[in-house]
Amino acid sequence: MLILLPPSEGKTPADAGAPVDLAELSFPELTSARQDVAAALAAVSGEDDALTRLGVGSSLLHEVIRNTRLAHEPAAPAHSIYTGVLFDALGYQSLTAGQKRKADSAVVVVSGLWGAVGFADRIPAYRLSMAVGLPGLGKLASYWKPLLAAALSGPAEGQLLVDCRSSTYAAAWVPDADRTVAVNVFTERDGTRKVVSHFAKHTRGELARHLLTRRGKAPETPAQLARAAGEKWTVELVAGTARKAHALNIILAD
């Protein structure tokens, strides 16, 4: 089982430590592409219109400035750099040692800067959305799509992929539909369903935690995943097609 997560928008910078070593990150086939994206990001982040081009407000200027010196910024494991609703609900720090090892091997974060990283990979804090376009590279989702397909197809082979990514990050890699289950979250009142992004992030984080902490074997099929999620929520599994992933719909009472 692999759990696919989006990065958090905000990051918690490491207090100290050695800078990132690109050669030590998971999926080393992406090293050259990571260098190219980091260089383009540094160049854009040093321009007068950097905030506009990166789609952020003036309150995040310090994060954009950090983009210009990522090669020298202290790095820390991705699970401590990525923070926010989803990652708080996953609660890596409160896992047992065995559960942390499971998370380190099972969780893959798809990233606009790194392409994809493992949960234990050491990275610095940065600011870059997959929706951004960079000079010479274009829109990042399109840039990464063939590269991630080549780098992740091997590790994903034979695995159940629990896809908790948002649509922006899901566009950067479309894995084999037969082995992929996209996780959707709805609230329901009087038979009417609504999608709510805040609760979706939180619930996806809770689902990731449940899969990492529950006893027994990890789910290997969409049906087994639905049964595992059904231990905690009301769920329905919508079968996929040859080109469309299965969908696990988690229904929360409004």
CYANA upper distance limits for C-alpha pairs under 8 A (distance plus 0.5 A):
  1 MET  CA    106 ALA  CA      6.80
  1 MET  CA    159 GLN  CA      5.51
  1 MET  CA    160 LEU  CA      5.15
  1 MET  CA    161 LEU  CA      6.41
  1 MET  CA    162 VAL  CA      7.79
  1 MET  CA    218 ALA  CA      7.07
  1 MET  CA    219 PRO  CA      7.29
  1 MET  CA    220 GLU  CA      7.07
  2 LEU  CA    106 ALA  CA      5.17
  2 LEU  CA    107 VAL  CA      6.38
  2 LEU  CA    108 VAL  CA      7.47
  2 LEU  CA    156 ALA  CA      7.80
  2 LEU  CA    159 GLN  CA      7.00
  2 LEU  CA    160 LEU  CA      6.73
  2 LEU  CA    161 LEU  CA      5.46
  2 LEU  CA    162 VAL  CA      6.67
  3 ILE  CA    106 ALA  CA      6.35
  3 ILE  CA    107 VAL  CA      5.27
  3 ILE  CA    108 VAL  CA      6.63
  3 ILE  CA    161 LEU  CA      6.47
  3 ILE  CA    162 VAL  CA      5.26
  3 ILE  CA    163 ASP  CA      6.67
  3 ILE  CA    164 CYS  CA      7.62
  3 ILE  CA    208 ALA  CA      7.54
  4 LEU  CA    107 VAL  CA      6.60
  4 LEU  CA    108 VAL  CA      5.56
  4 LEU  CA    109 VAL  CA      6.41
  4 LEU  CA    110 VAL  CA      7.58
  4 LEU  CA    161 LEU  CA      7.46
  4 LEU  CA    162 VAL  CA      6.54
  4 LEU  CA    163 ASP  CA      5.38
  4 LEU  CA    164 CYS  CA      6.11
  4 LEU  CA    165 ARG  CA      6.72
  5 LEU  CA    107 VAL  CA      7.68
  5 LEU  CA    108 VAL  CA      6.71
  5 LEU  CA    109 VAL  CA      5.27
  5 LEU  CA    110 VAL  CA      6.85
  5 LEU  CA    163 ASP  CA      7.37
  5 LEU  CA    164 CYS  CA      5.70
  5 LEU  CA    165 ARG  CA      5.41
  6 PRO  CA    109 VAL  CA      6.05
  6 PRO  CA    110 VAL  CA      5.98
  6 PRO  CA    111 SER  CA      7.34
  6 PRO  CA    164 CYS  CA      7.68
  6 PRO  CA    165 ARG  CA      5.30
  6 PRO  CA    166 SER  CA      6.92
  6 PRO  CA    169 TYR  CA      6.71
  7 PRO  CA     82 TYR  CA      6.76
  7 PRO  CA    109 VAL  CA      6.54
  7 PRO  CA    110 VAL  CA      7.12
  7 PRO  CA    111 SER  CA      6.61
  8 SER  CA     82 TYR  CA      5.92
  8 SER  CA     83 THR  CA      6.40
  8 SER  CA     84 GLY  CA      6.57
  8 SER  CA     86 LEU  CA      8.34
  8 SER  CA     87 PHE  CA      8.29
  9 GLU  CA     84 GLY  CA      8.36
  9 GLU  CA    127 ARG  CA      7.84
  9 GLU  CA    129 SER  CA      8.00
 10 GLY  CA     82 TYR  CA      7.67
 10 GLY  CA     83 THR  CA      7.21
 10 GLY  CA     84 GLY  CA      7.58
 10 GLY  CA    127 ARG  CA      7.88
 11 LYS  CA     81 ILE  CA      5.83
 11 LYS  CA     82 TYR  CA      5.60
 11 LYS  CA     83 THR  CA      6.33
 11 LYS  CA    125 ALA  CA      5.93
 11 LYS  CA    126 TYR  CA      7.34
 11 LYS  CA    127 ARG  CA      8.30
 12 THR  CA     80 SER  CA      7.56
 12 THR  CA     81 ILE  CA      5.34
 12 THR  CA     82 TYR  CA      7.00
 12 THR  CA     83 THR  CA      7.01
 12 THR  CA    125 ALA  CA      6.79
 13 PRO  CA     74 PRO  CA      8.25
 13 PRO  CA     75 ALA  CA      8.31
 13 PRO  CA     81 ILE  CA      6.62
 13 PRO  CA    124 PRO  CA      7.03
 13 PRO  CA    125 ALA  CA      5.41
 14 ALA  CA     74 PRO  CA      6.24
 14 ALA  CA     75 ALA  CA      6.33
 14 ALA  CA     76 ALA  CA      6.19
 14 ALA  CA     81 ILE  CA      7.49
 14 ALA  CA    124 PRO  CA      7.33
 14 ALA  CA    125 ALA  CA      7.75
 15 ASP  CA     74 PRO  CA      7.52
 16 ALA  CA     74 PRO  CA      5.85
 16 ALA  CA     75 ALA  CA      7.93
 17 GLY  CA     74 PRO  CA      5.29
 17 GLY  CA     75 ALA  CA      6.43
 17 GLY  CA     76 ALA  CA      7.62
 18 ALA  CA     73 GLU  CA      8.23
 18 ALA  CA     74 PRO  CA      5.73
 18 ALA  CA     75 ALA  CA      6.52
 19 PRO  CA     70 LEU  CA      8.31
 19 PRO  CA     71 ALA  CA      6.67
 19 PRO  CA     72 HIS  CA      5.90
 19 PRO  CA     73 GLU  CA      5.87
 19 PRO  CA     74 PRO  CA      5.03
 19 PRO  CA     75 ALA  CA      5.47
 19 PRO  CA    123 ILE  CA      8.05
 19 PRO  CA    124 PRO  CA      7.62
 20 VAL  CA     71 ALA  CA      7.04
 20 VAL  CA     72 HIS  CA      8.31
 20 VAL  CA     73 GLU  CA      8.17
 20 VAL  CA     74 PRO  CA      7.65
 20 VAL  CA     75 ALA  CA      5.90
 20 VAL  CA    122 ARG  CA      6.60
 20 VAL  CA    123 ILE  CA      5.81
 20 VAL  CA    124 PRO  CA      7.04
 21 ASP  CA     25 LEU  CA      7.57
 21 ASP  CA    122 ARG  CA      8.29
 22 LEU  CA     28 PRO  CA      8.31
 22 LEU  CA     31 THR  CA      6.57
 22 LEU  CA     34 ARG  CA      8.26
 23 ALA  CA     28 PRO  CA      6.76
 23 ALA  CA     31 THR  CA      7.05
 24 GLU  CA     28 PRO  CA      7.87
 24 GLU  CA    121 ASP  CA      8.16
 25 LEU  CA    117 VAL  CA      7.16
 25 LEU  CA    118 GLY  CA      8.05
 25 LEU  CA    121 ASP  CA      6.07
 25 LEU  CA    122 ARG  CA      7.73
 26 SER  CA    116 ALA  CA      8.26
 26 SER  CA    117 VAL  CA      6.20
 26 SER  CA    118 GLY  CA      6.40
 26 SER  CA    121 ASP  CA      7.32
 27 PHE  CA     31 THR  CA      8.41
 27 PHE  CA    116 ALA  CA      7.95
 27 PHE  CA    117 VAL  CA      7.82
 27 PHE  CA    151 ALA  CA      6.65
 27 PHE  CA    152 LEU  CA      7.94
 29 GLU  CA    151 ALA  CA      6.66
 30 LEU  CA     34 ARG  CA      6.54
 30 LEU  CA    114 TRP  CA      8.25
 30 LEU  CA    115 GLY  CA      7.63
 30 LEU  CA    147 LEU  CA      7.61
 30 LEU  CA    148 LEU  CA      8.44
 30 LEU  CA    151 ALA  CA      7.63
 31 THR  CA     35 GLN  CA      6.82
 32 SER  CA     36 ASP  CA      6.91
 33 ALA  CA     37 VAL  CA      6.72
 34 ARG  CA     38 ALA  CA      6.51
 34 ARG  CA    113 LEU  CA      7.01
 34 ARG  CA    114 TRP  CA      5.92
 34 ARG  CA    115 GLY  CA      7.65
 35 GLN  CA     39 ALA  CA      6.61
 36 ASP  CA     40 ALA  CA      6.70
 37 VAL  CA     41 LEU  CA      6.46
 37 VAL  CA    113 LEU  CA      6.62
 37 VAL  CA    114 TRP  CA      8.44
 37 VAL  CA    134 LEU  CA      8.34
 37 VAL  CA    137 LEU  CA      8.16
 38 ALA  CA     42 ALA  CA      6.57
 38 ALA  CA     70 LEU  CA      8.34
 38 ALA  CA    113 LEU  CA      7.09
 39 ALA  CA     43 ALA  CA      6.78
 40 ALA  CA     44 VAL  CA      6.75
 40 ALA  CA    134 LEU  CA      6.79
 40 ALA  CA    135 PRO  CA      7.03
 40 ALA  CA    136 GLY  CA      8.30
 41 LEU  CA     45 SER  CA      6.43
 41 LEU  CA     67 ASN  CA      7.21
 41 LEU  CA     68 THR  CA      7.89
 41 LEU  CA    128 LEU  CA      8.45
 41 LEU  CA    134 LEU  CA      7.43
 42 ALA  CA     46 GLY  CA      6.85
 42 ALA  CA     67 ASN  CA      5.97
 42 ALA  CA     68 THR  CA      4.69
 42 ALA  CA     69 ARG  CA      7.68
 42 ALA  CA     70 LEU  CA      8.50
 43 ALA  CA     47 GLU  CA      7.39
 43 ALA  CA     68 THR  CA      7.55
 44 VAL  CA     50 ALA  CA      6.22
 44 VAL  CA     53 ARG  CA      8.08
 44 VAL  CA    134 LEU  CA      7.99
 44 VAL  CA    135 PRO  CA      8.45
 45 SER  CA     50 ALA  CA      5.45
 45 SER  CA     51 LEU  CA      8.17
 45 SER  CA     54 LEU  CA      8.44
 45 SER  CA     64 VAL  CA      6.15
 45 SER  CA     65 ILE  CA      6.83
 45 SER  CA     67 ASN  CA      6.70
 45 SER  CA     68 THR  CA      6.55
 46 GLY  CA     50 ALA  CA      7.09
 46 GLY  CA     65 ILE  CA      7.51
 46 GLY  CA     68 THR  CA      6.94
 49 ASP  CA     53 ARG  CA      6.77
 50 ALA  CA     54 LEU  CA      6.51
 50 ALA  CA     64 VAL  CA      7.98
 51 LEU  CA     55 GLY  CA      6.41
 51 LEU  CA     56 VAL  CA      5.75
 51 LEU  CA     57 GLY  CA      6.75
 51 LEU  CA     58 SER  CA      7.34
 51 LEU  CA     61 LEU  CA      7.64
 51 LEU  CA     64 VAL  CA      7.87
 52 THR  CA     56 VAL  CA      6.92
 52 THR  CA     57 GLY  CA      8.26
 53 ARG  CA    132 VAL  CA      7.98
 53 ARG  CA    133 GLY  CA      8.46
 54 LEU  CA    128 LEU  CA      7.23
 54 LEU  CA    129 SER  CA      8.05
 54 LEU  CA    132 VAL  CA      6.68
 55 GLY  CA    132 VAL  CA      8.02
 56 VAL  CA     60 LEU  CA      7.09
 57 GLY  CA     61 LEU  CA      7.87
 60 LEU  CA     64 VAL  CA      7.02
 61 LEU  CA     65 ILE  CA      6.67
 62 HIS  CA     66 ARG  CA      6.74
 63 GLU  CA     67 ASN  CA      7.10
 63 GLU  CA    126 TYR  CA      7.01
 63 GLU  CA    127 ARG  CA      6.58
 64 VAL  CA     68 THR  CA      7.82
 64 VAL  CA    126 TYR  CA      8.05
 64 VAL  CA    127 ARG  CA      6.73
 65 ILE  CA     69 ARG  CA      8.08
 66 ARG  CA     70 LEU  CA      6.86
 66 ARG  CA     73 GLU  CA      8.32
 66 ARG  CA    126 TYR  CA      7.26
 67 ASN  CA    126 TYR  CA      6.29
 67 ASN  CA    127 ARG  CA      7.27
 69 ARG  CA     73 GLU  CA      6.89
 70 LEU  CA    124 PRO  CA      7.11
 70 LEU  CA    125 ALA  CA      8.47
 70 LEU  CA    126 TYR  CA      7.92
 73 GLU  CA    124 PRO  CA      6.56
 74 PRO  CA    123 ILE  CA      8.39
 74 PRO  CA    124 PRO  CA      6.37
 75 ALA  CA    122 ARG  CA      5.87
 75 ALA  CA    123 ILE  CA      5.06
 75 ALA  CA    124 PRO  CA      4.68
 75 ALA  CA    125 ALA  CA      7.94
 76 ALA  CA     80 SER  CA      7.20
 76 ALA  CA     81 ILE  CA      7.07
 76 ALA  CA    121 ASP  CA      8.11
 76 ALA  CA    122 ARG  CA      5.03
 76 ALA  CA    123 ILE  CA      5.98
 76 ALA  CA    124 PRO  CA      6.89
 77 PRO  CA     81 ILE  CA      7.03
 77 PRO  CA    119 PHE  CA      7.17
 77 PRO  CA    120 ALA  CA      5.32
 77 PRO  CA    121 ASP  CA      5.62
 77 PRO  CA    122 ARG  CA      4.66
 77 PRO  CA    123 ILE  CA      6.74
 78 ALA  CA     82 TYR  CA      6.46
 78 ALA  CA    117 VAL  CA      8.21
 78 ALA  CA    118 GLY  CA      7.79
 78 ALA  CA    119 PHE  CA      5.65
 78 ALA  CA    120 ALA  CA      6.26
 78 ALA  CA    121 ASP  CA      6.13
 78 ALA  CA    122 ARG  CA      6.38
 78 ALA  CA    123 ILE  CA      6.55
 79 HIS  CA     83 THR  CA      8.24
 79 HIS  CA     87 PHE  CA      8.29
 79 HIS  CA     92 TYR  CA      7.38
 79 HIS  CA    119 PHE  CA      5.83
 79 HIS  CA    120 ALA  CA      7.06
 81 ILE  CA    123 ILE  CA      7.95
 81 ILE  CA    124 PRO  CA      7.64
 81 ILE  CA    125 ALA  CA      6.59
 82 TYR  CA     87 PHE  CA      7.33
 83 THR  CA     87 PHE  CA      5.81
 83 THR  CA     88 ASP  CA      6.92
 84 GLY  CA     88 ASP  CA      6.26
 85 VAL  CA     89 ALA  CA      6.73
 85 VAL  CA    198 HIS  CA      8.05
 85 VAL  CA    201 LYS  CA      6.62
 85 VAL  CA    202 HIS  CA      5.92
 85 VAL  CA    205 GLY  CA      8.13
 86 LEU  CA     90 LEU  CA      6.83
 86 LEU  CA    201 LYS  CA      5.34
 86 LEU  CA    202 HIS  CA      5.29
 86 LEU  CA    203 THR  CA      7.90
 86 LEU  CA    204 ARG  CA      6.96
 86 LEU  CA    205 GLY  CA      4.88
 86 LEU  CA    206 GLU  CA      8.12
 87 PHE  CA     91 GLY  CA      6.73
 87 PHE  CA     92 TYR  CA      8.12
 87 PHE  CA    205 GLY  CA      6.47
 88 ASP  CA     92 TYR  CA      8.39
 88 ASP  CA    202 HIS  CA      8.42
 88 ASP  CA    205 GLY  CA      7.85
 89 ALA  CA    202 HIS  CA      6.22
 89 ALA  CA    203 THR  CA      8.00
 89 ALA  CA    205 GLY  CA      5.30
 89 ALA  CA    206 GLU  CA      5.73
 89 ALA  CA    209 ARG  CA      7.94
 90 LEU  CA    205 GLY  CA      5.02
 90 LEU  CA    206 GLU  CA      5.96
 90 LEU  CA    207 LEU  CA      8.26
 90 LEU  CA    208 ALA  CA      6.62
 90 LEU  CA    209 ARG  CA      5.28
 91 GLY  CA     95 LEU  CA      7.41
 91 GLY  CA    209 ARG  CA      7.69
 92 TYR  CA    100 LYS  CA      7.30
 95 LEU  CA     99 GLN  CA      6.10
 95 LEU  CA    100 LYS  CA      6.34
 95 LEU  CA    213 THR  CA      8.19
 96 THR  CA    100 LYS  CA      6.60
 97 ALA  CA    101 ARG  CA      6.88
 98 GLY  CA    102 LYS  CA      6.82
 99 GLN  CA    103 ALA  CA      6.66
 99 GLN  CA    212 LEU  CA      6.56
 99 GLN  CA    213 THR  CA      6.71
100 LYS  CA    104 ASP  CA      6.56
101 ARG  CA    105 SER  CA      6.91
102 LYS  CA    106 ALA  CA      6.48
102 LYS  CA    212 LEU  CA      7.12
103 ALA  CA    107 VAL  CA      6.00
103 ALA  CA    119 PHE  CA      7.43
103 ALA  CA    212 LEU  CA      6.97
104 ASP  CA    118 GLY  CA      6.99
104 ASP  CA    119 PHE  CA      5.44
104 ASP  CA    120 ALA  CA      5.88
105 SER  CA    118 GLY  CA      7.68
105 SER  CA    119 PHE  CA      7.97
107 VAL  CA    118 GLY  CA      6.65
107 VAL  CA    119 PHE  CA      6.24
108 VAL  CA    116 ALA  CA      7.01
108 VAL  CA    117 VAL  CA      6.23
108 VAL  CA    118 GLY  CA      5.36
108 VAL  CA    119 PHE  CA      6.79
109 VAL  CA    116 ALA  CA      5.98
109 VAL  CA    117 VAL  CA      5.87
109 VAL  CA    118 GLY  CA      6.85
109 VAL  CA    119 PHE  CA      7.54
110 VAL  CA    114 TRP  CA      8.13
110 VAL  CA    115 GLY  CA      6.23
110 VAL  CA    116 ALA  CA      4.76
110 VAL  CA    117 VAL  CA      7.12
110 VAL  CA    169 TYR  CA      7.04
110 VAL  CA    172 ALA  CA      8.49
111 SER  CA    115 GLY  CA      5.30
111 SER  CA    116 ALA  CA      5.86
111 SER  CA    117 VAL  CA      7.91
111 SER  CA    129 SER  CA      8.32
111 SER  CA    130 MET  CA      7.29
111 SER  CA    169 TYR  CA      7.90
112 GLY  CA    128 LEU  CA      6.68
112 GLY  CA    129 SER  CA      6.09
112 GLY  CA    130 MET  CA      4.80
112 GLY  CA    131 ALA  CA      8.44
112 GLY  CA    140 LEU  CA      6.68
112 GLY  CA    141 ALA  CA      7.88
112 GLY  CA    144 TRP  CA      8.50
113 LEU  CA    128 LEU  CA      7.10
113 LEU  CA    130 MET  CA      8.35
115 GLY  CA    144 TRP  CA      6.74
115 GLY  CA    148 LEU  CA      7.25
116 ALA  CA    148 LEU  CA      8.04
117 VAL  CA    121 ASP  CA      6.77
128 LEU  CA    132 VAL  CA      7.63
130 MET  CA    139 LYS  CA      8.05
130 MET  CA    140 LEU  CA      5.82
130 MET  CA    141 ALA  CA      6.19
130 MET  CA    168 THR  CA      6.94
130 MET  CA    169 TYR  CA      6.82
130 MET  CA    172 ALA  CA      8.49
131 ALA  CA    139 LYS  CA      7.00
131 ALA  CA    140 LEU  CA      6.89
131 ALA  CA    141 ALA  CA      7.19
131 ALA  CA    168 THR  CA      6.90
132 VAL  CA    139 LYS  CA      6.25
132 VAL  CA    140 LEU  CA      6.66
133 GLY  CA    137 LEU  CA      7.56
133 GLY  CA    138 GLY  CA      5.20
133 GLY  CA    139 LYS  CA      4.40
133 GLY  CA    140 LEU  CA      6.30
134 LEU  CA    138 GLY  CA      5.74
134 LEU  CA    139 LYS  CA      7.06
134 LEU  CA    140 LEU  CA      7.79
137 LEU  CA    143 TYR  CA      6.83
138 GLY  CA    142 SER  CA      7.90
138 GLY  CA    143 TYR  CA      7.10
139 LYS  CA    143 TYR  CA      6.72
140 LEU  CA    144 TRP  CA      6.48
140 LEU  CA    172 ALA  CA      8.20
141 ALA  CA    145 LYS  CA      6.52
141 ALA  CA    168 THR  CA      7.94
141 ALA  CA    169 TYR  CA      7.52
141 ALA  CA    171 ALA  CA      6.49
141 ALA  CA    172 ALA  CA      4.84
142 SER  CA    146 PRO  CA      8.30
142 SER  CA    171 ALA  CA      8.31
142 SER  CA    172 ALA  CA      6.87
143 TYR  CA    147 LEU  CA      8.05
143 TYR  CA    172 ALA  CA      8.43
144 TRP  CA    148 LEU  CA      6.28
144 TRP  CA    172 ALA  CA      6.25
144 TRP  CA    173 TRP  CA      8.08
145 LYS  CA    149 ALA  CA      6.69
145 LYS  CA    171 ALA  CA      7.92
145 LYS  CA    172 ALA  CA      5.06
145 LYS  CA    173 TRP  CA      5.71
145 LYS  CA    174 VAL  CA      8.35
146 PRO  CA    150 ALA  CA      6.83
146 PRO  CA    173 TRP  CA      8.28
147 LEU  CA    151 ALA  CA      6.69
148 LEU  CA    152 LEU  CA      6.08
148 LEU  CA    153 SER  CA      8.30
148 LEU  CA    172 ALA  CA      7.84
148 LEU  CA    173 TRP  CA      6.49
149 ALA  CA    153 SER  CA      6.18
149 ALA  CA    173 TRP  CA      6.64
149 ALA  CA    174 VAL  CA      7.97
149 ALA  CA    175 PRO  CA      7.80
150 ALA  CA    154 GLY  CA      8.25
151 ALA  CA    155 PRO  CA      8.39
152 LEU  CA    156 ALA  CA      6.43
153 SER  CA    157 GLU  CA      6.53
153 SER  CA    175 PRO  CA      7.85
155 PRO  CA    159 GLN  CA      8.46
156 ALA  CA    160 LEU  CA      8.28
156 ALA  CA    161 LEU  CA      7.93
158 GLY  CA    179 ARG  CA      8.21
159 GLN  CA    179 ARG  CA      7.39
159 GLN  CA    220 GLU  CA      7.46
160 LEU  CA    179 ARG  CA      5.67
160 LEU  CA    180 THR  CA      6.65
160 LEU  CA    181 VAL  CA      8.29
160 LEU  CA    219 PRO  CA      7.77
160 LEU  CA    220 GLU  CA      5.93
160 LEU  CA    221 THR  CA      6.64
160 LEU  CA    222 PRO  CA      7.94
161 LEU  CA    179 ARG  CA      6.52
161 LEU  CA    180 THR  CA      5.13
161 LEU  CA    181 VAL  CA      6.69
162 VAL  CA    180 THR  CA      6.70
162 VAL  CA    181 VAL  CA      5.74
162 VAL  CA    182 ALA  CA      6.90
162 VAL  CA    183 VAL  CA      7.62
163 ASP  CA    180 THR  CA      7.23
163 ASP  CA    181 VAL  CA      6.25
163 ASP  CA    182 ALA  CA      5.15
163 ASP  CA    183 VAL  CA      6.45
164 CYS  CA    182 ALA  CA      6.86
164 CYS  CA    183 VAL  CA      5.96
164 CYS  CA    184 ASN  CA      8.48
164 CYS  CA    204 ARG  CA      6.60
165 ARG  CA    169 TYR  CA      6.43
165 ARG  CA    170 ALA  CA      6.17
165 ARG  CA    182 ALA  CA      8.49
166 SER  CA    170 ALA  CA      6.56
167 SER  CA    171 ALA  CA      6.70
168 THR  CA    172 ALA  CA      7.97
169 TYR  CA    173 TRP  CA      8.07
170 ALA  CA    174 VAL  CA      7.14
175 PRO  CA    179 ARG  CA      8.44
175 PRO  CA    180 THR  CA      7.38
176 ASP  CA    180 THR  CA      6.87
176 ASP  CA    243 ARG  CA      8.41
176 ASP  CA    245 ALA  CA      8.16
177 ALA  CA    181 VAL  CA      8.28
177 ALA  CA    240 GLY  CA      7.56
177 ALA  CA    241 THR  CA      7.65
177 ALA  CA    242 ALA  CA      6.87
177 ALA  CA    243 ARG  CA      6.19
177 ALA  CA    244 LYS  CA      5.91
177 ALA  CA    245 ALA  CA      4.65
177 ALA  CA    246 HIS  CA      7.52
178 ASP  CA    240 GLY  CA      7.54
178 ASP  CA    241 THR  CA      7.84
178 ASP  CA    242 ALA  CA      7.24
178 ASP  CA    244 LYS  CA      8.46
178 ASP  CA    245 ALA  CA      6.76
178 ASP  CA    246 HIS  CA      7.75
179 ARG  CA    221 THR  CA      7.77
179 ARG  CA    222 PRO  CA      7.97
179 ARG  CA    245 ALA  CA      8.01
180 THR  CA    222 PRO  CA      8.18
180 THR  CA    245 ALA  CA      5.80
180 THR  CA    246 HIS  CA      6.69
181 VAL  CA    222 PRO  CA      6.94
181 VAL  CA    245 ALA  CA      6.16
181 VAL  CA    246 HIS  CA      5.09
181 VAL  CA    247 ALA  CA      5.70
181 VAL  CA    248 LEU  CA      6.79
182 ALA  CA    245 ALA  CA      6.98
182 ALA  CA    246 HIS  CA      6.68
182 ALA  CA    247 ALA  CA      5.27
182 ALA  CA    248 LEU  CA      6.57
183 VAL  CA    204 ARG  CA      7.75
183 VAL  CA    247 ALA  CA      6.46
183 VAL  CA    248 LEU  CA      5.42
183 VAL  CA    249 ASN  CA      6.65
183 VAL  CA    250 ILE  CA      7.98
184 ASN  CA    200 ALA  CA      7.59
184 ASN  CA    247 ALA  CA      7.45
184 ASN  CA    248 LEU  CA      6.57
184 ASN  CA    249 ASN  CA      5.30
184 ASN  CA    250 ILE  CA      6.65
185 VAL  CA    195 VAL  CA      6.89
185 VAL  CA    196 VAL  CA      7.94
185 VAL  CA    199 PHE  CA      7.90
185 VAL  CA    200 ALA  CA      5.56
185 VAL  CA    203 THR  CA      7.71
185 VAL  CA    204 ARG  CA      8.39
185 VAL  CA    249 ASN  CA      6.25
185 VAL  CA    250 ILE  CA      5.30
185 VAL  CA    251 ILE  CA      6.61
185 VAL  CA    252 LEU  CA      7.92
186 PHE  CA    193 ARG  CA      6.46
186 PHE  CA    194 LYS  CA      5.87
186 PHE  CA    195 VAL  CA      5.27
186 PHE  CA    196 VAL  CA      7.14
186 PHE  CA    200 ALA  CA      7.88
186 PHE  CA    249 ASN  CA      7.66
186 PHE  CA    250 ILE  CA      6.71
186 PHE  CA    251 ILE  CA      5.51
186 PHE  CA    252 LEU  CA      6.50
187 THR  CA    193 ARG  CA      6.02
187 THR  CA    194 LYS  CA      5.81
187 THR  CA    195 VAL  CA      6.98
187 THR  CA    196 VAL  CA      7.71
187 THR  CA    251 ILE  CA      6.18
187 THR  CA    252 LEU  CA      5.07
187 THR  CA    253 ALA  CA      6.05
187 THR  CA    254 ASP  CA      5.75
188 GLU  CA    192 THR  CA      5.87
188 GLU  CA    193 ARG  CA      4.88
188 GLU  CA    194 LYS  CA      6.93
188 GLU  CA    251 ILE  CA      7.10
188 GLU  CA    252 LEU  CA      6.71
188 GLU  CA    253 ALA  CA      5.85
188 GLU  CA    254 ASP  CA      5.91
189 ARG  CA    193 ARG  CA      7.14
189 ARG  CA    253 ALA  CA      7.12
189 ARG  CA    254 ASP  CA      5.99
195 VAL  CA    200 ALA  CA      8.07
196 VAL  CA    200 ALA  CA      6.54
197 SER  CA    201 LYS  CA      6.73
198 HIS  CA    202 HIS  CA      6.92
199 PHE  CA    203 THR  CA      6.38
200 ALA  CA    204 ARG  CA      6.51
201 LYS  CA    205 GLY  CA      6.78
202 HIS  CA    206 GLU  CA      6.77
203 THR  CA    207 LEU  CA      6.54
204 ARG  CA    208 ALA  CA      6.70
205 GLY  CA    209 ARG  CA      6.78
206 GLU  CA    210 HIS  CA      6.57
207 LEU  CA    211 LEU  CA      6.69
207 LEU  CA    229 ALA  CA      7.47
208 ALA  CA    212 LEU  CA      6.77
209 ARG  CA    213 THR  CA      6.54
210 HIS  CA    214 ARG  CA      6.17
210 HIS  CA    229 ALA  CA      8.33
211 LEU  CA    218 ALA  CA      7.52
211 LEU  CA    228 ALA  CA      7.95
211 LEU  CA    229 ALA  CA      8.50
219 PRO  CA    224 GLN  CA      5.58
219 PRO  CA    225 LEU  CA      5.63
219 PRO  CA    228 ALA  CA      7.80
220 GLU  CA    224 GLN  CA      6.92
220 GLU  CA    225 LEU  CA      7.78
221 THR  CA    225 LEU  CA      6.80
222 PRO  CA    226 ALA  CA      6.74
222 PRO  CA    237 LEU  CA      8.21
222 PRO  CA    246 HIS  CA      7.75
223 ALA  CA    227 ARG  CA      6.83
223 ALA  CA    237 LEU  CA      7.89
224 GLN  CA    228 ALA  CA      6.70
225 LEU  CA    229 ALA  CA      6.63
226 ALA  CA    230 GLY  CA      6.39
226 ALA  CA    235 VAL  CA      7.34
226 ALA  CA    236 GLU  CA      7.62
226 ALA  CA    237 LEU  CA      6.83
226 ALA  CA    248 LEU  CA      7.21
227 ARG  CA    231 GLU  CA      7.12
228 ALA  CA    232 LYS  CA      8.28
229 ALA  CA    233 TRP  CA      6.64
229 ALA  CA    234 THR  CA      8.50
229 ALA  CA    235 VAL  CA      7.52
230 GLY  CA    234 THR  CA      6.29
230 GLY  CA    235 VAL  CA      6.31
233 TRP  CA    250 ILE  CA      7.04
233 TRP  CA    251 ILE  CA      7.50
233 TRP  CA    252 LEU  CA      7.93
234 THR  CA    250 ILE  CA      6.54
234 THR  CA    251 ILE  CA      5.94
234 THR  CA    252 LEU  CA      7.69
235 VAL  CA    248 LEU  CA      7.34
235 VAL  CA    249 ASN  CA      5.98
235 VAL  CA    250 ILE  CA      5.08
235 VAL  CA    251 ILE  CA      6.34
236 GLU  CA    248 LEU  CA      6.46
236 GLU  CA    249 ASN  CA      5.73
236 GLU  CA    250 ILE  CA      7.29
237 LEU  CA    246 HIS  CA      7.72
237 LEU  CA    247 ALA  CA      6.28
237 LEU  CA    248 LEU  CA      5.24
237 LEU  CA    249 ASN  CA      6.79
238 VAL  CA    246 HIS  CA      6.25
238 VAL  CA    247 ALA  CA      5.49
238 VAL  CA    248 LEU  CA      6.92
238 VAL  CA    249 ASN  CA      8.15
239 ALA  CA    245 ALA  CA      8.20
239 ALA  CA    246 HIS  CA      5.36
239 ALA  CA    247 ALA  CA      7.15
240 GLY  CA    244 LYS  CA      5.73
240 GLY  CA    245 ALA  CA      5.28
240 GLY  CA    246 HIS  CA      4.45
240 GLY  CA    247 ALA  CA      7.43
241 THR  CA    245 ALA  CA      7.08
241 THR  CA    246 HIS  CA      7.93
